[in-house]
Amino acid sequence: MSGIIYGLYEQIINGIIKENLNKVDQELVIKDTQPLDSAEYPNILADYLTRILREIFDYIDDGDTIVRDRVNLCNGILQYIIECIQKGNFGFQKDVVVLT
């Protein structure tokens, strides 16, 4: 049952984020398709995500719960990253238990 609720929740959140990202200042959207130097791309992508997250945080404006909502969003993003690492998604290598 929790899988269904999680799926619905994800769909709702993804819809809200997608709707609001469409409103994001177009200057924040990467338009350059030149190849990135492998040493530079982690910083470039991190800066890109930082700008996007700042814009997203501006959309979270619910008075008394604004700080909690922003922290919850950060925690949700971090939880997603943890799940990707654990599953080995996006090139993450799963932790391997070595039996001796």
C-alpha positions as CSV (number, residue, x, y, z in Angstrom):
1,M,0.0,0.0,0.0
2,S,2.8,2.4,0.8
3,G,4.2,1.9,-2.7
4,I,0.9,3.2,-4.2
5,I,0.9,6.3,-1.9
6,Y,4.6,6.9,-2.6
7,G,3.9,6.7,-6.4
8,L,1.0,9.1,-6.2
9,Y,3.0,11.5,-4.0
10,E,5.9,11.4,-6.4
11,Q,3.6,12.1,-9.4
12,I,2.1,15.0,-7.6
13,I,5.4,16.5,-6.6
14,N,6.9,15.9,-10.0
15,G,4.0,17.6,-11.6
16,I,4.3,20.6,-9.3
17,I,8.1,20.8,-9.9
18,K,7.7,20.4,-13.6
19,E,5.1,23.2,-13.8
20,N,7.3,25.5,-11.8
21,L,10.4,24.7,-13.6
22,N,8.7,25.8,-16.8
23,K,8.4,29.2,-15.2
24,V,12.1,29.3,-14.2
25,D,14.2,32.1,-15.8
26,Q,15.4,30.8,-19.1
27,E,18.9,32.1,-18.3
28,L,19.2,29.3,-15.7
29,V,18.6,26.6,-18.3
30,I,21.7,25.2,-19.9
31,K,21.6,25.8,-23.6
32,D,25.2,25.2,-24.5
33,T,25.8,21.7,-25.9
34,Q,29.6,21.9,-26.2
35,P,31.4,19.0,-24.7
36,L,32.5,19.5,-21.1
37,D,36.0,19.0,-19.9
38,S,35.8,15.9,-17.5
39,A,37.7,17.8,-14.8
40,E,35.3,20.8,-15.0
41,Y,31.9,19.3,-15.4
42,P,31.3,18.4,-11.7
43,N,31.6,22.0,-10.8
44,I,29.6,23.3,-13.8
45,L,26.8,20.8,-13.0
46,A,26.8,21.6,-9.3
47,D,26.6,25.4,-10.0
48,Y,23.7,24.7,-12.4
49,L,21.8,22.7,-9.8
50,T,22.5,25.3,-7.2
51,R,20.9,28.0,-9.4
52,I,17.9,25.8,-10.1
53,L,17.4,24.9,-6.4
54,R,17.5,28.6,-5.5
55,E,14.7,29.2,-7.9
56,I,12.7,26.2,-6.7
57,F,13.1,27.4,-3.1
58,D,11.5,30.7,-4.1
59,Y,8.4,28.8,-5.1
60,I,8.1,27.3,-1.6
61,D,6.4,30.1,0.3
62,D,3.9,28.8,2.9
63,G,4.4,31.2,5.8
64,D,5.0,29.4,9.0
65,T,6.2,26.2,7.3
66,I,8.6,27.7,4.7
67,V,11.8,26.6,6.5
68,R,10.5,23.1,7.3
69,D,9.2,22.7,3.7
70,R,12.6,23.7,2.2
71,V,14.5,21.4,4.6
72,N,12.1,18.6,3.7
73,L,12.7,19.2,0.0
74,C,16.5,19.0,0.6
75,N,16.0,15.8,2.6
76,G,13.9,14.3,-0.1
77,I,16.6,15.1,-2.7
78,L,19.3,13.6,-0.5
79,Q,17.1,10.5,0.1
80,Y,16.7,10.0,-3.6
81,I,20.5,10.2,-4.0
82,I,21.0,7.7,-1.3
83,E,18.5,5.3,-3.0
84,C,20.3,5.7,-6.3
85,I,23.6,4.9,-4.6
86,Q,22.1,1.8,-2.9
87,K,20.6,0.6,-6.2
88,G,23.6,1.3,-8.3
89,N,21.7,3.8,-10.5
90,F,23.4,6.4,-12.6
91,G,26.7,4.7,-12.6
92,F,26.9,4.5,-8.8
93,Q,28.6,1.3,-7.7
94,K,26.6,-0.7,-5.1
95,D,28.4,-1.4,-1.8
96,V,29.8,-4.8,-2.1
97,V,30.0,-7.0,1.0
98,V,33.1,-9.1,0.9
99,L,32.6,-12.4,2.7
100,T,35.8,-13.9,4.2
